[in-house]
Amino acid sequence: MASEDVLRKTLKNADGKPFQKYKGIQNNFVLEDYELIFDDVQNDRMGHTGMRVRVPLKKAGFPEDTYSTKSREIALRDLIARRFRESARTHARSPIPKTSGGEVFIPRPGQEILERGSVIITQYFIEVRFTVDLPADGNKVSAMAMDLLLERIRTIVSESLYYSQYKQSKLYNHLYTNENADYIRDNLDSKGLVGFIADGSILPRREDDLAPMIDAVPFSCENGMKVTFEVPNGEAIAGMGIPKGFTVISGPSRNGKSTFLDGIFAGVYNHIPGDGREYVISSRDAAYIMSEPNRPADSVDISMFVRESDEFEDTSAAKKEFISSPMSEFVSVSEAVEMGSELILVDEEFSNPCVLRRGFLAEEDGLASLSELGRSMGESGISLIIVSGDESVIRSADNIIMIKGHAASKVSVDRIETTAQYRRPADRSPISKGMVFEKGHRDVNITAQAIRTIEIGEFKVNVPVAALFDTSQTSTIADAIAVMKDMMDGSKSMAEVCRDAIDSIRAEDNSIENGVGMHHATIRPIDLAAVVNRHPQMLAIQKR
């Protein structure tokens, strides 16, 4: 470790010299109120310098009750990341006048409260991981480096890492919202529910999905559908509970049915105060299913849906590089259940009719639709929610919810009895030896291209059904696949490999020896598997 004086002298001596002289600051510097760590100093002005700042926990001043539980700790870390980014955008947005560089960067948090690798809290300090673009005059060290590293960063730290800079009501509201949402999710099962939508929730979103739609109609439901949760903080929260089993969401067009289902899917994660969906909560492993024609499948058991098909030699181990639209949905359902999902979500707008219900005069069809199997799926512990206006789908359901003007009511109709029986799919074990990870001069090329697009080798894998809402989540998926590369040898199931890879990433993120977790945030094993399952070179075996 070195002192602030050493950092000042190093920067002063490097002023005006070749850019590579910045390498002299790669060290730990103890300043008056915090520690500044340079992990990886950039080689040229086009790169980024990896940094960390540590503020002693006592000096930061956050009361113990702000991080005393895991739920509150995650929420506090999330809030600090938001405040740090906000301050960095104000004081170090780049470029510093008359230079190139000068930006202080931390990934932008979305609407979800996630466990973020950019901020960690230990028993001794709070640490924030970020990057800095060191300022340059041409290809030389800029005198503005002193201002950036010792003044602007000091201001950012003072505004984001000290309890005194936060409005208490806003801080605790963030923590309480997350803790209450966790409590509701943890208690869904005991109430026989798979989802909950609080009265007054705002489900319609703006086009950028970063806030509720202005003047949107709040959600409401009739009294007979209401359940109440006595949450840890504040008054009890009442709203509509979605029971386990087979539920159909129906009603007039353009009245919020799809928006309702989108809200349920987004409810796998908690949301920030003011989002409108703070208490829209669903089972953590809910899976959204939609038509994905031409996606691959490898040894997926869909025999419970498809007795026989010209498309596959064996529907108990369906294998093909490009599969049809209806089969893609059955494959996705089986893959989700294989990963432990107990809630399947389907919207008729993005689905094939034959997947949802048996066609008229199609008694001899070799397909068993979701509506035919919905009740049996529920009995085996897998709930199904379908948005549909089809009579046969509605009459097959255990529960029917009418959505009209973002208001929900319960409907009763004569039910169709079915004898179709669902059977859980066989587990598969992935094998990566056939996957090519190289691209150009890179031995392992796995990068996040967009929110739901990962490049693996030379293939771009798009996963429209993944619960990825934040760029940090996508980056975590990419890094987890790199970890999985050597794990996928056929010895473990897909679920085991995905969980082990995520645990490995989390352990490294929580290490105080490096700052690699900056671009990481919470991901689900089911979404990691969804990416791998859509890679055309992925192989899998069933152990029968």
LOKEFI-879690 format. One line per 3 residues: their letters; for each residue x, y, z of C-alpha. Coordinates in steps of 0.05 Angstrom, whole numbers, plus 5000, padded with zeros to 4 digits. Layout:
LOKEFI-879690
a = X/Y/Z | ... .
END
This chain:
LOKEFI-879690
mas = 5000/5000/5000 | 5021/5072/4988 | 4998/5140/5012 .
edv = 4960/5195/4976 | 5025/5235/4972 | 5057/5178/4933 .
lrk = 4998/5178/4885 | 5004/5253/4875 | 5079/5249/4863 .
tlk = 5071/5191/4814 | 5019/5229/4774 | 5060/5293/4775 .
nad = 5122/5257/4751 | 5083/5223/4695 | 5051/5288/4670 .
gkp = 5066/5299/4596 | 5103/5234/4589 | 5081/5174/4545 .
fqk = 5014/5144/4564 | 5046/5080/4588 | 5074/5118/4648 .
ykg = 5004/5111/4679 | 5026/5040/4696 | 5063/5070/4755 .
iqn = 4997/5080/4793 | 4979/5006/4793 | 4977/4999/4869 .
nfv = 4934/5007/4931 | 4933/5078/4958 | 4907/5096/5027 .
led = 4874/5164/5027 | 4846/5201/5087 | 4776/5171/5085 .
yel = 4781/5113/5038 | 4827/5066/4999 | 4837/5071/4924 .
ifd = 4857/5008/4887 | 4882/5005/4815 | 4872/4933/4792 .
dvq = 4888/4939/4718 | 4915/5003/4688 | 4899/5012/4615 .
ndr = 4955/5007/4563 | 4931/5063/4518 | 4878/5116/4515 .
mgh = 4828/5068/4482 | 4826/5022/4542 | 4794/5024/4611 .
tgm = 4826/5023/4679 | 4795/4975/4730 | 4790/5007/4798 .
rvr = 4759/4997/4867 | 4746/5043/4925 | 4739/5019/4997 .
vpl = 4707/5059/5052 | 4713/5031/5123 | 4645/5008/5147 .
kka = 4648/5051/5209 | 4665/5114/5169 | 4610/5099/5118 .
gfp = 4562/5103/5177 | 4506/5058/5151 | 4467/5031/5211 .
edt = 4473/4956/5222 | 4399/4946/5207 | 4410/4969/5135 .
yst = 4449/4906/5120 | 4431/4858/5177 | 4393/4810/5132 .
ksr = 4412/4783/5063 | 4351/4817/5033 | 4370/4885/5061 .
eia = 4444/4877/5044 | 4426/4863/4971 | 4380/4923/4969 .
lrd = 4432/4969/5001 | 4485/4947/4951 | 4436/4958/4895 .
lia = 4420/5028/4920 | 4494/5047/4929 | 4508/5025/4857 .
rrf = 4451/5070/4833 | 4476/5129/4873 | 4549/5118/4851 .
res = 4528/5117/4778 | 4485/5178/4786 | 4542/5217/4818 .
art = 4592/5192/4766 | 4547/5216/4710 | 4545/5284/4742 .
har = 4619/5293/4758 | 4657/5248/4710 | 4616/5235/4648 .
spi = 4674/5246/4600 | 4710/5276/4566 | 4747/5325/4609 .
pkt = 4755/5389/4568 | 4817/5392/4524 | 4832/5318/4536 .
sgg = 4808/5249/4516 | 4782/5205/4571 | 4758/5223/4640 .
evf = 4696/5179/4647 | 4681/5141/4711 | 4636/5082/4693 .
ipr = 4593/5033/4731 | 4540/4990/4697 | 4471/5022/4695 .
pgq = 4421/4987/4740 | 4352/4974/4711 | 4285/4971/4747 .
eil = 4303/4907/4784 | 4335/4903/4853 | 4391/4853/4841 .
erg = 4452/4827/4878 | 4504/4867/4841 | 4578/4850/4837 .
svi = 4595/4924/4829 | 4585/4935/4904 | 4603/4888/4962 .
itq = 4596/4897/5037 | 4642/4861/5085 | 4648/4867/5161 .
yfi = 4703/4917/5150 | 4687/4960/5089 | 4641/4977/5031 .
evr = 4674/4967/4963 | 4653/4994/4896 | 4682/4967/4831 .
ftv = 4684/5013/4770 | 4726/5034/4711 | 4760/5099/4693 .
dlp = 4783/5124/4626 | 4848/5158/4644 | 4855/5227/4611 .
adg = 4906/5237/4555 | 4935/5295/4516 | 4946/5259/4450 .
nkv = 4986/5198/4471 | 5013/5229/4534 | 4992/5231/4607 .
sam = 4946/5290/4621 | 4954/5338/4679 | 4878/5328/4689 .
amd = 4891/5259/4718 | 4903/5291/4786 | 4836/5325/4783 .
lll = 4800/5262/4761 | 4831/5212/4809 | 4836/5256/4871 .
eri = 4780/5306/4865 | 4723/5281/4822 | 4726/5210/4849 .
rti = 4730/5238/4919 | 4665/5276/4905 | 4631/5213/4876 .
vse = 4652/5173/4937 | 4628/5226/4986 | 4560/5228/4952 .
sly = 4548/5154/4948 | 4584/5115/5002 | 4565/5153/5064 .
ysq = 4499/5144/5101 | 4496/5219/5117 | 4486/5234/5042 .
ykq = 4422/5193/5037 | 4352/5213/5055 | 4333/5162/5108 .
skl = 4261/5153/5084 | 4284/5138/5012 | 4339/5091/5035 .
ynh = 4295/5050/5082 | 4238/5049/5031 | 4286/5015/4982 .
lyt = 4306/4964/5035 | 4235/4952/5060 | 4207/4944/4990 .
nen = 4258/4890/4974 | 4248/4854/5041 | 4172/4856/5035 .
ady = 4175/4828/4964 | 4222/4772/4986 | 4174/4756/5043 .
ird = 4114/4752/4996 | 4152/4706/4947 | 4176/4662/5003 .
nld = 4104/4653/5028 | 4068/4642/4962 | 4072/4567/4969 .
skg = 4042/4566/5039 | 3981/4603/5011 | 3975/4556/4951 .
lvg = 3996/4611/4903 | 4044/4619/4845 | 4036/4694/4837 .
fia = 4011/4757/4870 | 3992/4825/4842 | 3981/4880/4894 .
dgs = 3922/4927/4888 | 3944/4992/4855 | 4002/4961/4816 .
ilp = 4018/4996/4751 | 4030/4942/4699 | 4034/4980/4632 .
rre = 4104/5004/4616 | 4135/5061/4577 | 4168/5041/4511 .
ddl = 4237/5041/4544 | 4211/4996/4601 | 4245/5041/4652 .
apm = 4183/5068/4685 | 4107/5056/4687 | 4066/5086/4632 .
ida = 4040/5156/4648 | 3966/5158/4667 | 3962/5082/4666 .
vpf = 3902/5050/4700 | 3922/5017/4766 | 3909/4943/4774 .
sce = 3849/4921/4816 | 3811/4857/4829 | 3744/4838/4859 .
ngm = 3742/4825/4934 | 3730/4750/4927 | 3799/4742/4894 .
kvt = 3839/4781/4946 | 3892/4754/4992 | 3932/4793/5044 .
fev = 4004/4788/5066 | 4026/4813/5134 | 4094/4838/5111 .
png = 4154/4852/5157 | 4153/4927/5143 | 4092/4973/5142 .
eai = 4019/4956/5133 | 3992/4891/5105 | 3991/4886/5029 .
agm = 3928/4862/4994 | 3919/4840/4922 | 3901/4784/4876 .
gip = 3932/4716/4887 | 3941/4668/4829 | 3928/4597/4854 .
kgf = 3969/4537/4835 | 3942/4495/4778 | 3919/4513/4708 .
tvi = 3897/4586/4701 | 3871/4621/4638 | 3873/4697/4630 .
sgp = 3818/4719/4584 | 3777/4781/4567 | 3767/4833/4512 .
srn = 3824/4853/4465 | 3870/4910/4485 | 3849/4908/4558 .
gks = 3915/4888/4590 | 3918/4812/4586 | 3988/4808/4555 .
tfl = 4012/4865/4599 | 3986/4825/4659 | 4026/4764/4638 .
dgi = 4089/4806/4625 | 4082/4833/4695 | 4078/4763/4724 .
fag = 4141/4743/4686 | 4178/4805/4709 | 4157/4786/4780 .
vyn = 4212/4734/4784 | 4254/4794/4808 | 4238/4850/4857 .
hip = 4230/4921/4832 | 4251/4990/4857 | 4202/5036/4892 .
gdg = 4163/5076/4841 | 4167/5022/4787 | 4094/5005/4795 .
rey = 4109/4930/4801 | 4140/4931/4870 | 4092/4878/4894 .
vis = 4079/4839/4831 | 4111/4774/4853 | 4117/4706/4820 .
srd = 4153/4641/4831 | 4228/4651/4823 | 4234/4600/4766 .
aay = 4175/4620/4724 | 4187/4606/4650 | 4158/4645/4591 .
ims = 4144/4601/4530 | 4137/4627/4459 | 4144/4602/4388 .
epn = 4217/4600/4366 | 4219/4568/4297 | 4287/4542/4275 .
rpa = 4318/4537/4344 | 4357/4472/4357 | 4339/4415/4404 .
dsv = 4383/4359/4430 | 4355/4297/4464 | 4296/4334/4495 .
dis = 4239/4290/4521 | 4174/4316/4492 | 4138/4249/4488 .
mfv = 4086/4272/4538 | 4063/4323/4486 | 4080/4288/4421 .
res = 4069/4213/4413 | 4102/4209/4345 | 4124/4259/4293 .
def = 4154/4259/4224 | 4201/4312/4251 | 4237/4267/4302 .
edt = 4257/4195/4302 | 4244/4191/4377 | 4202/4243/4413 .
saa = 4229/4220/4480 | 4297/4247/4457 | 4279/4299/4404 .
kke = 4340/4320/4366 | 4346/4367/4306 | 4385/4429/4287 .
fis = 4325/4468/4263 | 4257/4451/4292 | 4188/4475/4273 .
spm = 4149/4529/4309 | 4101/4484/4348 | 4155/4435/4368 .
sef = 4198/4493/4393 | 4146/4507/4446 | 4141/4436/4470 .
vsv = 4216/4432/4473 | 4220/4497/4513 | 4168/4472/4563 .
sea = 4206/4408/4575 | 4273/4445/4582 | 4242/4492/4633 .
vem = 4212/4436/4674 | 4278/4399/4670 | 4309/4460/4703 .
gse = 4259/4459/4760 | 4207/4510/4735 | 4140/4503/4770 .
lil = 4105/4558/4732 | 4097/4560/4656 | 4071/4624/4622 .
vde = 4042/4625/4552 | 4009/4680/4511 | 3967/4659/4451 .
efs = 3993/4719/4413 | 4062/4687/4410 | 4041/4614/4408 .
npc = 4015/4563/4359 | 3941/4544/4364 | 3957/4469/4363 .
vlr = 4002/4479/4424 | 3946/4511/4464 | 3887/4467/4446 .
rgf = 3866/4407/4403 | 3840/4429/4336 | 3769/4417/4313 .
lae = 3762/4347/4281 | 3833/4331/4303 | 3818/4273/4351 .
edg = 3871/4230/4319 | 3924/4284/4322 | 3988/4258/4354 .
las = 3995/4320/4397 | 3971/4331/4468 | 3960/4405/4477 .
lse = 3978/4446/4538 | 3905/4457/4556 | 3891/4382/4553 .
lgr = 3951/4369/4599 | 3944/4432/4642 | 3905/4400/4699 .
smg = 3951/4340/4702 | 4012/4386/4700 | 3983/4422/4760 .
esg = 3975/4356/4797 | 4048/4341/4785 | 4069/4409/4814 .
isl = 4075/4450/4750 | 4027/4508/4745 | 4006/4536/4678 .
iiv = 3981/4606/4661 | 3955/4617/4590 | 3929/4681/4559 .
sgd = 3874/4658/4512 | 3805/4672/4487 | 3795/4602/4459 .
esv = 3734/4568/4488 | 3765/4499/4494 | 3826/4527/4530 .
irs = 3782/4567/4578 | 3737/4508/4593 | 3797/4463/4608 .
adn = 3824/4509/4662 | 3821/4503/4738 | 3816/4579/4745 .
iim = 3792/4632/4697 | 3811/4705/4707 | 3776/4759/4666 .
ikg = 3818/4822/4653 | 3780/4883/4631 | 3809/4953/4637 .
haa = 3866/4925/4681 | 3814/4900/4731 | 3809/4826/4746 .
skv = 3748/4784/4762 | 3736/4710/4769 | 3694/4673/4718 .
svd = 3661/4605/4722 | 3644/4562/4661 | 3626/4490/4648 .
rie = 3691/4451/4648 | 3715/4401/4597 | 3741/4337/4629 .
tta = 3804/4307/4601 | 3841/4242/4616 | 3908/4264/4587 .
qyr = 3965/4251/4635 | 4028/4292/4640 | 4096/4261/4655 .
rpa = 4158/4300/4674 | 4215/4298/4623 | 4279/4259/4631 .
drs = 4340/4298/4656 | 4396/4311/4607 | 4471/4320/4616 .
pis = 4505/4372/4571 | 4570/4359/4533 | 4610/4417/4506 .
kgm = 4664/4380/4467 | 4629/4394/4401 | 4621/4469/4415 .
vfe = 4670/4516/4382 | 4687/4573/4429 | 4742/4604/4387 .
kgh = 4735/4666/4343 | 4793/4698/4307 | 4853/4702/4354 .
rdv = 4810/4690/4416 | 4811/4619/4443 | 4747/4632/4482 .
nit = 4699/4683/4454 | 4636/4690/4497 | 4607/4760/4499 .
aqa = 4542/4796/4513 | 4517/4827/4448 | 4449/4852/4472 .
irt = 4403/4842/4531 | 4381/4773/4506 | 4436/4757/4456 .
iei = 4502/4721/4472 | 4558/4708/4423 | 4591/4641/4434 .
gef = 4648/4629/4386 | 4620/4653/4320 | 4547/4638/4337 .
kvn = 4500/4690/4363 | 4449/4658/4408 | 4384/4696/4418 .
vpv = 4340/4678/4477 | 4275/4718/4474 | 4245/4679/4533 .
aal = 4301/4692/4584 | 4286/4735/4645 | 4344/4781/4629 .
fdt = 4328/4854/4641 | 4396/4885/4657 | 4460/4885/4616 .
sqt = 4498/4862/4678 | 4456/4798/4678 | 4474/4785/4606 .
sti = 4548/4795/4621 | 4541/4745/4679 | 4509/4694/4632 .
ada = 4568/4701/4584 | 4620/4692/4639 | 4581/4633/4669 .
iav = 4582/4597/4602 | 4658/4605/4601 | 4659/4572/4669 .
mkd = 4612/4517/4644 | 4657/4501/4585 | 4699/4451/4623 .
mmd = 4642/4427/4668 | 4598/4402/4611 | 4628/4332/4604 .
gsk = 4565/4291/4612 | 4576/4274/4685 | 4525/4324/4713 .
sma = 4455/4344/4695 | 4441/4411/4661 | 4412/4437/4726 .
evc = 4473/4416/4767 | 4522/4447/4717 | 4485/4513/4714 .
rda = 4480/4518/4790 | 4554/4501/4799 | 4574/4553/4747 .
ids = 4533/4608/4780 | 4561/4589/4849 | 4631/4594/4820 .
ira = 4617/4663/4791 | 4585/4687/4857 | 4644/4662/4898 .
edn = 4693/4700/4854 | 4650/4763/4856 | 4649/4762/4932 .
sie = 4725/4755/4935 | 4761/4817/4960 | 4823/4798/4921 .
ngv = 4798/4827/4855 | 4744/4870/4824 | 4720/4823/4770 .
gmh = 4647/4825/4792 | 4635/4896/4768 | 4594/4874/4707 .
hat = 4555/4819/4744 | 4485/4814/4773 | 4436/4760/4794 .
irp = 4419/4708/4742 | 4376/4645/4745 | 4401/4575/4727 .
idl = 4340/4568/4682 | 4362/4627/4639 | 4434/4603/4635 .
aav = 4408/4535/4610 | 4362/4570/4560 | 4423/4601/4526 .
vnr = 4463/4536/4524 | 4403/4497/4499 | 4397/4544/4439 .
hpq = 4469/4535/4417 | 4468/4491/4354 | 4531/4453/4374 .
mla = 4509/4435/4445 | 4503/4360/4456 | 4464/4326/4511 .
iqk = 4453/4255/4536 | 4398/4223/4576 | 4419/4175/4631 .
r = 4364/4123/4630 .
END
